[in-house]
Amino acid sequence: MAASPLSSTCPIRIVSVHLLDAAGRLLRVLFLDREGHISAEPHYVPREEALILASNQQRVLGPQARVQVL
């Protein structure tokens, strides 16, 4: 039996925030908690919430960050 990819089956995610400098280089990696607060520690968030949090945070931070759901 073939294993399905973790990305499509895992219901829990981590939302990472990659802060970038003006040239687009990575300065720091931070994380979002369930309430949308930025933290140095990763927090596990249900997939649907993680996608919403990431989308909202990307809009707020704009080009100075890259927000990803891991």
N, C-alpha and C positions, 0 to 999 in steps of 0.2 A: 504494500500500500504506500503510495506516495505521500510524503508529508506536505501539508500546505504551508505557504510562507507565513512566518510569524507576523508580518505586517498586516495581513488580512484577517488573522484569527485572534490576535491578542486584544482583549477589551480594555486594557489599561495602557496608558501612554505617559511619556514624560514630555513636557513642552520646554524646549531650550530656546534661549534668547542669545544670539550671537551679536554682541555690540561691535560695530565697525568704525574705523577711523575714516577720514575724508577720502582716502585713497581706496577704501574698501577692504583694508586689512583687518583681520580679527584682533580685537583688543581684549575681549573677555567673554566668557560663556557663563550665563546665568540661567535660572529656571523660573517657571511660574508655578505657584501653588493653585489650589482649587478656587481660591478667591480672586486670582489674577494678580497677586502680589509677586514682585520679583524677589528671588531668594538665591543664595549661593548654593543651597542644597537642592538636589532633585526631589520632586514630589510626583507621586503617581496619581494620574487623573483618568477618569473614564474617557474612552475614546471620543464620544460625541462632545463632551465638555472640552476636551483638549483641542479639538478642531475649532470650536467657537472661540476659546481663549486665544489661540494662536492667531486667528484671523483678526480679532479685535486688537490684540497687542501690536500686530504688524501695522495696522492702520494708525495707531497712536505713535509708534516709533518711526514709521516711514523708512527712508533709505539709510538711516543710521544704524539699522539692525536687520538681522535676518532671523525670523522666528520659525522654528521647525517643530513638528510633532514627531517624536522618536518612538 
